[in-house]
């Protein structure tokens, strides 16, 4: 009736073939639920580098070019607004809104010294973004 597989057990070969396929499908489903499937999206929230020239707005100083980074892109979360229940006749905040923004997650403080006329030096400081994340807007 049943034909046996090379291993001597009917249906064993089918089980070995379908298990890896199920594991792959489950892995894709869990990635989609966690939001990591869109990591190949070029418009996702990520760090972008650009060059900026720093000059002092008042004093005559030498300008310097520095490498900066910004967070740019969209977040896959959906924004929503829920109505708030109040027992007051006046509602100052009638809704609670939830949204996610592409923001700096980690950064470090950097400084650049500009040489000005008369031999003085002025230090300009800025934050250099190391990583970006989608975080709840405040």
C-alpha positions as CSV (number, residue, x, y, z in Angstrom):
1,X,0.0,0.0,0.0
2,X,2.4,2.7,1.2
3,X,5.7,3.0,-0.5
4,X,8.5,3.4,2.0
5,X,11.2,6.1,1.8
6,X,14.9,5.3,1.6
7,X,15.0,5.7,5.4
8,X,12.4,2.9,5.8
9,X,9.7,5.1,7.2
10,X,6.8,6.3,5.2
11,X,6.3,10.1,5.1
12,X,9.6,10.9,6.7
13,X,11.1,12.6,3.6
14,X,8.0,14.8,3.3
15,X,8.4,16.0,6.9
16,X,12.1,16.9,6.4
17,X,11.2,18.9,3.3
18,X,8.3,20.8,4.8
19,X,9.8,21.7,8.2
20,X,12.5,24.1,6.7
21,X,9.7,25.8,4.6
22,X,7.6,26.3,7.7
23,X,10.5,27.7,9.7
24,X,11.2,30.2,6.8
25,X,7.6,31.2,6.7
26,X,7.4,31.7,10.5
27,X,10.6,33.7,10.4
28,X,9.2,36.0,7.8
29,X,6.0,36.4,9.8
30,X,7.8,37.3,13.0
31,X,10.0,39.8,11.1
32,X,6.9,41.5,9.6
33,X,5.3,41.7,13.0
34,X,8.4,43.3,14.6
35,X,8.7,45.8,11.8
36,X,12.2,44.7,10.7
37,X,11.1,43.6,7.3
38,X,11.1,47.2,6.1
39,X,14.8,47.6,6.8
40,X,15.5,47.6,3.1
41,X,13.2,50.6,2.6
42,X,15.4,53.6,1.5
43,X,13.0,56.1,3.0
44,X,13.1,54.5,6.5
45,X,14.3,56.5,9.5
46,X,18.1,56.7,9.3
47,X,21.2,58.9,9.7
48,X,22.3,61.1,6.7
49,X,25.6,62.8,6.6
50,X,26.2,66.3,5.2
51,X,28.9,69.0,5.3
52,X,28.3,72.4,6.9
53,X,30.4,75.5,7.1
54,X,30.6,77.0,10.6
55,X,31.1,80.7,10.7
56,X,30.7,83.1,13.6
57,X,27.7,85.4,13.1
58,X,29.4,88.6,14.6
59,X,33.2,88.2,14.8
60,X,35.5,87.9,11.8
61,X,36.8,84.4,12.2
62,X,38.1,81.8,9.8
63,X,35.2,79.4,8.9
64,X,35.6,75.6,9.1
65,X,33.8,72.8,7.3
66,X,32.5,70.0,9.5
67,X,30.8,66.7,8.9
68,X,27.3,66.6,10.5
69,X,24.5,64.1,10.6
70,X,20.8,64.4,10.7
71,X,17.9,61.9,11.2
72,X,15.6,61.7,8.3
73,X,12.9,59.3,7.0
74,X,9.6,57.8,7.9
75,X,8.5,55.6,10.7
76,X,6.3,52.6,10.0
77,X,4.0,53.2,13.1
78,X,0.6,54.6,12.6
79,X,-0.4,57.9,14.2
80,X,-3.6,58.0,16.1
81,X,-5.8,60.4,18.3
82,X,-8.1,59.0,21.0
83,X,-10.8,61.2,22.6
84,X,-10.4,61.8,26.3
85,X,-13.3,61.5,28.8
86,X,-13.7,64.3,31.2
87,X,-16.2,65.3,33.9
88,X,-15.4,69.0,33.5
89,X,-17.4,71.3,31.3
90,X,-14.2,72.6,29.6
91,X,-11.9,70.2,27.8
92,X,-8.4,71.8,27.5
93,X,-7.0,68.7,25.8
94,X,-9.9,66.8,24.2
95,X,-7.6,64.2,22.5
96,X,-4.6,62.1,23.3
97,X,-2.5,61.8,20.2
98,X,0.2,59.2,19.6
99,X,2.7,59.6,16.8
100,X,6.3,58.4,16.1
101,X,9.1,60.6,14.8
102,X,12.5,59.9,13.3
103,X,14.8,61.3,16.1
104,X,18.4,61.0,17.3
105,X,18.9,58.0,19.6
106,X,22.6,58.6,20.5
107,X,24.8,61.5,19.9
108,X,28.1,62.9,21.1
109,X,29.2,66.5,21.9
110,X,31.8,67.9,19.5
111,X,33.7,71.2,19.4
112,X,35.4,73.2,16.7
113,X,37.8,76.1,17.4
114,X,37.6,79.1,15.1
115,X,40.6,81.4,14.8
116,X,39.4,85.1,14.8
117,X,41.0,88.4,14.1
118,X,43.3,89.7,16.9
119,X,44.5,86.1,17.6
120,X,41.4,85.1,19.7
121,X,39.8,81.7,19.4
122,X,36.1,81.0,19.7
123,X,34.8,77.5,20.3
124,X,31.6,76.3,18.6
125,X,29.9,73.2,19.9
126,X,27.3,70.8,18.3
127,X,25.9,67.3,18.8
128,X,27.0,64.7,16.2
129,X,24.3,62.1,15.7
130,X,25.5,58.5,16.0
131,X,22.2,56.7,15.6
132,X,18.6,57.4,14.7
133,X,15.4,55.7,15.9
134,X,11.6,56.0,15.5
135,X,10.5,57.3,19.0
136,X,7.2,58.5,20.3
137,X,6.8,62.3,19.7
138,X,6.3,64.4,22.8
